[in-house]
Amino acid sequence: MQGFTTYAERRIVEALEGKERANLQLGRGWSGLKEEMERFKDRPEFTKLKTNQEGVDPDEIYSQVPYEKGCQFLIRLENEVNSTCLYFINV
């Protein structure tokens, strides 16, 4: 669900502030995702979109991974299918 929120935020930013600003946020998100993936390289189970957090302190494993990975997935779908099919913000 977090990925949908991040995707929607970026589409709103694009509509209000332009594609350049949205691309800047996308780039910052990608950089953050790479940093988080590096942080969890020894615990790859926490780089999945849906993780098993049983017995784990949520504060210890909180990251931007579900937000950015989910957003990247939706952007990939958008590019593969067609932006008009997934552009649900512009109702």
Short mmCIF file of the C-alpha atoms (twelve columns), coordinates in Angstrom:
data_MODEL
# 
_entry.id   MODEL 
# 
loop_
_atom_site.group_PDB 
_atom_site.id 
_atom_site.type_symbol 
_atom_site.label_atom_id 
_atom_site.label_alt_id 
_atom_site.label_comp_id 
_atom_site.label_asym_id 
_atom_site.label_seq_id 
_atom_site.Cartn_x 
_atom_site.Cartn_y 
_atom_site.Cartn_z 
_atom_site.pdbx_PDB_model_num 
ATOM 1  C CA . MET A 1  0.000   0.000   0.000   1 
ATOM 2  C CA . GLN A 2  2.866   2.362   0.739   1 
ATOM 3  C CA . GLY A 3  4.043   2.139   -2.851  1 
ATOM 4  C CA . PHE A 4  0.659   3.346   -4.112  1 
ATOM 5  C CA . THR A 5  0.832   6.326   -1.770  1 
ATOM 6  C CA . THR A 6  4.329   7.261   -2.921  1 
ATOM 7  C CA . TYR A 7  3.321   6.839   -6.566  1 
ATOM 8  C CA . ALA A 8  0.253   9.035   -6.067  1 
ATOM 9  C CA . GLU A 9  2.302   11.712  -4.283  1 
ATOM 10 C CA . ARG A 10 4.737   11.865  -7.189  1 
ATOM 11 C CA . ARG A 11 1.946   12.089  -9.745  1 
ATOM 12 C CA . ILE A 12 0.363   14.943  -7.764  1 
ATOM 13 C CA . VAL A 13 3.716   16.741  -7.584  1 
ATOM 14 C CA . GLU A 14 4.075   16.301  -11.350 1 
ATOM 15 C CA . ALA A 15 0.625   17.807  -11.929 1 
ATOM 16 C CA . LEU A 16 1.192   20.744  -9.574  1 
ATOM 17 C CA . GLU A 17 4.910   21.475  -9.889  1 
ATOM 18 C CA . GLY A 18 5.979   19.879  -13.155 1 
ATOM 19 C CA . LYS A 19 7.774   16.819  -14.425 1 
ATOM 20 C CA . GLU A 20 11.233  18.122  -13.492 1 
ATOM 21 C CA . ARG A 21 10.286  18.380  -9.803  1 
ATOM 22 C CA . ALA A 22 8.637   14.931  -9.880  1 
ATOM 23 C CA . ASN A 23 11.745  13.444  -11.493 1 
ATOM 24 C CA . LEU A 24 13.889  15.014  -8.776  1 
ATOM 25 C CA . GLN A 25 11.793  13.290  -6.113  1 
ATOM 26 C CA . LEU A 26 11.940  10.051  -8.067  1 
ATOM 27 C CA . GLY A 27 15.737  10.264  -8.211  1 
ATOM 28 C CA . ARG A 28 16.005  11.003  -4.501  1 
ATOM 29 C CA . GLY A 29 13.723  8.061   -3.783  1 
ATOM 30 C CA . TRP A 30 15.839  5.761   -5.968  1 
ATOM 31 C CA . SER A 31 18.998  6.845   -4.135  1 
ATOM 32 C CA . GLY A 32 17.304  6.231   -0.800  1 
ATOM 33 C CA . LEU A 33 16.174  2.783   -1.939  1 
ATOM 34 C CA . LYS A 34 19.724  1.852   -2.909  1 
ATOM 35 C CA . GLU A 35 20.965  2.990   0.518   1 
ATOM 36 C CA . GLU A 36 18.296  0.934   2.291   1 
ATOM 37 C CA . MET A 37 19.093  -2.128  0.179   1 
ATOM 38 C CA . GLU A 38 22.737  -1.766  1.190   1 
ATOM 39 C CA . ARG A 39 21.746  -1.387  4.844   1 
ATOM 40 C CA . PHE A 40 19.823  -4.678  4.736   1 
ATOM 41 C CA . LYS A 41 22.267  -6.609  2.542   1 
ATOM 42 C CA . ASP A 42 22.832  -9.113  5.359   1 
ATOM 43 C CA . ARG A 43 19.083  -9.381  6.019   1 
ATOM 44 C CA . PRO A 44 17.499  -9.458  2.548   1 
ATOM 45 C CA . GLU A 45 14.147  -10.590 3.937   1 
ATOM 46 C CA . PHE A 46 13.625  -6.953  4.971   1 
ATOM 47 C CA . THR A 47 13.980  -5.720  1.392   1 
ATOM 48 C CA . LYS A 48 10.757  -7.398  0.285   1 
ATOM 49 C CA . LEU A 49 7.545   -5.487  -0.226  1 
ATOM 50 C CA . LYS A 50 5.812   -7.692  2.350   1 
ATOM 51 C CA . THR A 51 7.965   -8.849  5.237   1 
ATOM 52 C CA . ASN A 52 7.475   -11.217 8.141   1 
ATOM 53 C CA . GLN A 53 8.110   -9.010  11.158  1 
ATOM 54 C CA . GLU A 54 7.320   -11.615 13.796  1 
ATOM 55 C CA . GLY A 55 9.767   -11.317 16.688  1 
ATOM 56 C CA . VAL A 56 11.457  -8.253  15.189  1 
ATOM 57 C CA . ASP A 57 11.452  -4.722  16.592  1 
ATOM 58 C CA . PRO A 58 9.625   -2.650  13.923  1 
ATOM 59 C CA . ASP A 59 11.723  0.410   14.765  1 
ATOM 60 C CA . GLU A 60 14.845  -1.555  13.914  1 
ATOM 61 C CA . ILE A 61 13.718  -2.526  10.441  1 
ATOM 62 C CA . TYR A 62 11.695  0.530   9.393   1 
ATOM 63 C CA . SER A 63 12.820  1.725   5.986   1 
ATOM 64 C CA . GLN A 64 11.715  3.330   2.743   1 
ATOM 65 C CA . VAL A 65 11.925  -0.001  0.913   1 
ATOM 66 C CA . PRO A 66 8.159   -0.709  0.681   1 
ATOM 67 C CA . TYR A 67 7.452   2.885   -0.320  1 
ATOM 68 C CA . GLU A 68 10.116  3.201   -3.000  1 
ATOM 69 C CA . LYS A 69 10.091  -0.381  -4.250  1 
ATOM 70 C CA . GLY A 70 6.318   -0.298  -4.608  1 
ATOM 71 C CA . CYS A 71 6.453   3.046   -6.376  1 
ATOM 72 C CA . GLN A 72 9.131   1.792   -8.771  1 
ATOM 73 C CA . PHE A 73 6.983   -1.255  -9.525  1 
ATOM 74 C CA . LEU A 74 3.985   0.937   -10.377 1 
ATOM 75 C CA . ILE A 75 6.118   3.185   -12.568 1 
ATOM 76 C CA . ARG A 76 7.365   0.102   -14.392 1 
ATOM 77 C CA . LEU A 77 3.772   -1.047  -14.920 1 
ATOM 78 C CA . GLU A 78 2.826   2.398   -16.129 1 
ATOM 79 C CA . ASN A 79 5.658   2.414   -18.642 1 
ATOM 80 C CA . GLU A 80 4.854   -1.099  -19.839 1 
ATOM 81 C CA . VAL A 81 1.103   -0.724  -20.157 1 
ATOM 82 C CA . ASN A 82 0.504   2.948   -20.898 1 
ATOM 83 C CA . SER A 83 0.306   5.983   -18.683 1 
ATOM 84 C CA . THR A 84 -3.368  6.561   -19.459 1 
ATOM 85 C CA . CYS A 85 -4.317  3.137   -18.081 1 
ATOM 86 C CA . LEU A 86 -2.853  3.792   -14.626 1 
ATOM 87 C CA . TYR A 87 -3.290  7.542   -14.396 1 
ATOM 88 C CA . PHE A 88 -6.027  7.161   -11.804 1 
ATOM 89 C CA . ILE A 89 -5.308  10.473  -10.099 1 
ATOM 90 C CA . ASN A 90 -6.725  12.505  -12.988 1 
ATOM 91 C CA . VAL A 91 -10.325 11.376  -12.542 1 
# 
